[in-house]
């Protein structure tokens, strides 16, 4: 059971929270002449500081024959620089009493360090080295190729249901670069030349494609001086590649079967949904919570508790800069035909299409949304990341204070309309995941 839940729980992690109150988050922002956008939030509640750099490059900025580059560079840019020896990037952070990490999505690559506040200069120096002097050379490239291959083996190839996202994407999209997963193709990484990697770095890891966001125990004016010292002399790059591809309608339900190294069958439903930040996205997001957040959600109560058709169910929308997808899933109970699981999942969606949710259920949903929104801002690291996200995707960092209003404007009627518009059978991919022993 634990193996079954790993993939889906990871996707649902951001939908849980316990925080219930938030003060307005104050910040200042400005641009350096080289195009680097800077956002600073001063908070002296704890003697720590979060330093983050968000590069506006994800898997959608890759070429179809060179996928996986953005995720690859998430790893490669820890290899060191002209002034940081290989393997010492993490050592600097750990010796200073901090921690660091990075992540890549379809639309961005995000690096951050959390350090004692008297180590702000260290964090800025390291990030400036990553931006200007990173080692993009044969030894590091080959090392990280092997690291990424092992990551794929562990998280995708050898993980039960690990290919769900990949299998959904390649059927839900035909033209848009969202059609390949963030981890990309190992064959593409192997085929790429050193020059391919160098060119990708020079194109996207430039100040005019980045947002530097700092939150925590800082003095604003002192932080500005340090930022000037470490980043102002980095030259501006050329305008990075931005895909301008509009995916046509799916044109009818797509159905397929995937045989996987699993014991229990699963039903995966992948619906095409609008881009994040649109009015309809907020309605779809609330619809998802209605269906799947917690054991009192509609899918869980119907399929797991009442009918005992499934051992695990859920629904999560992927917030994407361009129109994305929302994935519903149900892992069948022992001996249950996946067709019965699909029928029950469809029945719950149909109820939302036909009937307004009750006022009581709606109020509970609004409370969940508010708690989830606030929980993202419970740490200085979360604040730094959200400020960078809001500026990069919407051009408005103050949405960290006001985006909740967009959710609160969603009505019961909006949720019903979103279900009718987007959760239709001609707008989805349906996959049956079956054990390999069932392969014809």
N, C-alpha and C positions, 0 to 999 in steps of 0.2 A: 504493500500500500504506500509506503514511504517513497519508493521509486516512482510510482504513478503520479504523486503529487508534486514532485520537484519542479518540473517545467511550469506547471500551471500556477503554483504558489509564487514562483519568481515573478511571473507576469502580474499577479494580483497584489504584490507587496505594497505598492504605492497606494492601494485603496484602503489601507487600514490606518487608524489613528485613535488617539485618546485625548488630545489637547482640546481645550474648550474656550480659550480666551486669547485675544491678541490686541496689542497696542499698535498704533500706526507706525510703520517702519519708515524712518527718515533717512534720506540719502542725498548725496550730491553726485553729479555726473558732468563729464566734460570730455572733449576730444583732444588728443594730441595732434600736432600738425601732420604726423604720418598716418593718421586715420584711426589709431587705436582709441576705442571708446573706453572710458574709465568710469566706474561706479563705486562709490565709497559709502559704507554704512558704519557709523561709530556707535559702539555698544560696550560699555565698561563693566557689564555685569559679571564677566569672567575674564581672567587675564590671558585670553587666547585670541588668535586671529585666523580667519580663513582667507586664503589667497587663491583665486580661481582665474583661469583663462579659458574662455569658450571660443573655439574656432568654428566658424560657420561653414563646416564641411562635414558631410556624412556620406553614407553609401550612395545617396542619390547624385552626388557630384562626380561619381566615377564613370569611366567609359565601359561599355558593355563587355569589352574583351580584357578589362583590367579591374575586375571587381575585387573588393576586399581591401583596397588600399587605405581607406580611412581608418578602419579597425586595425590594420597592420601598423599604421603610424601611431596609433594610440600606444602600441607596445614599443615601437622603434624609438620614439622620442624619450624613452627612459634610458637609452643606451649611453647617453653622455653627450658631451659637446667638446669644442676646442679647449675649454677651460675646466671641464668636469670629466674626469676619467671614467672609462666604462665601468659600470656597476656602482659608482659612487653617488649617483643622484639620490637613491634611497638612503644611503649611509648618512649623508648630510642631514636629511630630515630626521632620521631616527636618533642620531646623536644629539640633535637639538631638542629632543623630547616631543616630536610631532609625528604625524602620519600623513600619507598622501595616497592618491589613487587617480584613476581616469576612467572614462567610459565613452563609448561611441554609439550613436544612433543613426537613423536614416538621414538626419538633418544636421548633426553637430558632432564635434569631438570636445570633450570637457576634461580639463586637468585641474586638480586642486591640492592644496596642502593645508593642514591645520597645525598651527605652531603656537608656542608661547608667544605672547605679543611682542616681547623684546627681540624676536627673531624675524620680524617683518622683512627686514633688508635681505635676509638669507632667502626667503621665499621668492621675493621679487627678482633677486639675482638669478636664481635657478630658472625661473620662468622666462626671463630675458635670454638666458643661454639657450633654452629650448627653442625660442622663437628665432634667434639669429644665428646660432652657432652649432646647431644639432649635428651629430655625426650621422650622415647618411652614406654609409660606406659598406663595402662587401662583407666584412666580418659581422657587423651588426645586422645587416640584412639577412644573412644566412642563419644567424642565431635566432632571430625573431620569426623567420619562416617556420622553423621547427617548433617554436613555442606556439604559434598560431595553429599549426597542424595538430598539435597535441590538444589544444583547447577545443578544436572542432571534434576530435575523436571523443573527448570526454563529455562535451556539452550537447553535441548533435548526433554524431554517428552511433555512439554507444549508450546514449541516454534514451530510455523508453519515451516514446512520443516526442523525442527531441527534434524531429524534422517537421513538426506541425506548422510552424511559422513559414518555413521555407516552402513547403508543399502548398500552403495557402497562397503565398505571394505570387508564385509563378503561374498560378491559375487565375488569380484575381486581376493581375496586370499583364498586358501584352506589350505596351509601349513605354510606360513610365519606368524610370530606374528603380522604383520601389519593388520591381518584380524580382530583384535578387536580394538575399538576406545580407545583413551587415557584415557577417563573417566572410562572405564572398566565396570565391572559387580558389581552391588551393592550386589548381592548374594555372590560373591566371597569375598568381603570385610567383609560381615557379618560372613561368614564361617571361616575366617582366625583366627588363635589363636594369642595371644600376642607374642608367640615365633616366628610365621611367620613374624610378623612385625619387631621384633628385629633382626632377621636374615637378612632381606632385608636391613635394615639400616647398619648393620655391613659389608655386602657384597659390597654395592655400594657407600656409603657416606664416602669414604676414600680418603686420599690425592692422591694416585696413580690413582684415577679415576676422578680427578678434575683438572680444570684449574682456577687459580686465576688471573683475569684480572682487572687492575686498570688504569683508565684514568682521567686526569684532572690536577689540580693545586697541583702537588706534587714535591718533590725533590727525585730523583731516589734513592740516597744513603740512605736518611732517611727512605724512604719507605721500602727498603731492610731490614733495621735494625728492623723495626716494624714487617715485615713479618717473619723474623727469630724468633722474640720474641713470636709471637702468633701461628705460624704454624710448626716450625721446630721440636717440641717435639711430635707432633701427630704421632702415629705409622702408618707405612705402612700396608695396608690390603692385603688380598689374591687377586689373580687375579679375577676380576669380570666376571660373566657369559656373554658371547657374543654369540648370536644365529648365527649359520652358516647354514642357510636354504635357498636353492635356489628354488624359486617358479617356477613351470613348466608353460609353455605357457597356456593361458586361454583356447585355443582349440576351439574357436568359440564364437559367440556373446551370451551373457546371457541377457535375457529379463524378466522383472517382473513388477508387479504393487504393489504400496504401497498406502494404504488408510490412509489419514492423516486428522487432524483437520484443514483443509484449505478451502478457497473459490475458488481459481483459480488453475486449473491443472498446472503441471509442467513436463517438460521432463528433465531428468538427464542422461548424457552420461559420463561414467567413463572409460577412456582409460589407459591402462598400459603403463608406460613410464620408461626410464632408470634412474639410480641413479644420484643424484646431483654430479656435478663435472666432469661428463663424457662429451665428445664432443657433443654427441647427446642431452644431457640435455639442453645445451645452445641453441641449435636450437629449441627444443621443447618449451623452455621458451619464446623465441622470437616469435614463432608461436602463443603462447597463447596471447601475447600482441597484435599481429596483429589482432587476432580475437576479443579481448574483452576490450582493455584498452581505456576507454573514449567513448564519444558519436560519435566520428568519426571512431570507430573501425568497422570492417566488420560485426560482428554479430549484433551490435546495429543499424547500418545504415539499414541493410537488414530487420531485424525482427521487430524492434521497429519503426523506422522512415518510411521506404518505404512501407512495407507490413502491418504494424500495427498488426502483429500476436502475439506479446509478449509485456508485460509491463516491463520486466526485463530480461536481458540475460548476459551471461558472460562465462569465461573460466579461470581456474587457475590451474597451476601445483603445486603439493605438493612436495617440495624439501625434499627428504628422503635419508638417508645414503645408503639404499639398493634400488633396483628399486621400484618406487612409482607409483602414479596415477595422472592423470590430469582430472579435472571435468569440463564438459561443462553443462550449464543449460539454460533453457528458461521457464519463467513463462508465461503461455498463457494469452492472452487478453480475456475479457469477451466474451463468446460464441464461442471461437475459439477451434476447435478440436486439442488436443495435437499432433495428427498425422501430422497435417499441420505444427506445430512448429518444430517437428523432421525433417520433409522433408526439411524445409527451413534451419535448422542448418546443415544438411548433405550437402546441396547444397553449402554452404559457404566453408565447408571443402574441398569439391570436387574441387572448383575453385583453392584453394591453391595447391592441388595435381596436377592439370593439367597445371596451368599457373604460370610462375614466377611473383612475385609481382613487381610492377614498381620500377624504381630507386628512384622516388620521395617518394613513400610509404616506401621504404626500408630505406632511409635516415631519414625520420621521426621516424621510428621504432628505429633506432640506437640512435637518440637523446633522445628518451624516456628511453631507456635502460641506457644510460649514466646518465641522471638525476636521475633515480631511484637508481642507484648504489651510487651516491654521497649523496643522501638524507639520506641513512642509516648512514652516518658518520657526520651528521650535529650537533650532540651532543656528549658530552663525554660518556654518557651512551650508545649511539649507537656504538661508537668506541670500548668501552670495550667489548660489546657483540660480535661485529663482529670479533675482534681479537681472542676471545675465540672460536667462531665458527670455524674460519679458521684453528686454530691449532687443535682443537678436531677432525674435520671431514677430514682434508686434511694433517695435520702435517706441515702446512705452513702458519704461521700467516701473512706473507707478501702478501698473496693474497688480503688483505685489500687494497693494492695499485695496484695489477696487475690483479685481476680476470677480470676486465673490458676488458682486452686484449683478453680474451677467447671469450667474447661476440662479440667483434669487428672482430674476425676472421671468424665468421659465415657468410656465403654467402647466397644469394637469393636461390641458388641451394640447399644449406644445409636445408633451411627451407622447400622447396618443398619436399625434400627427407624425412625429418622428418615426414611431414604430410602423405606421402605415407606409411612409415614404421610403424608408431605408431597409426595413426588415421584411422585404418582400422576396419571394422565392426567385424572381427573375433578376435579383440583385445580389445573389450569393453563390458561394462555392460550398458544396457539401462533400466532405471526405469521410469515408468509413476507414478507421484504422483497425486492422485485423491482425491476429497473430500470424507469424510466418508459416506456422503449421497449416494454416488455411489456404495457403497459396495454391491456386489451381495448377 
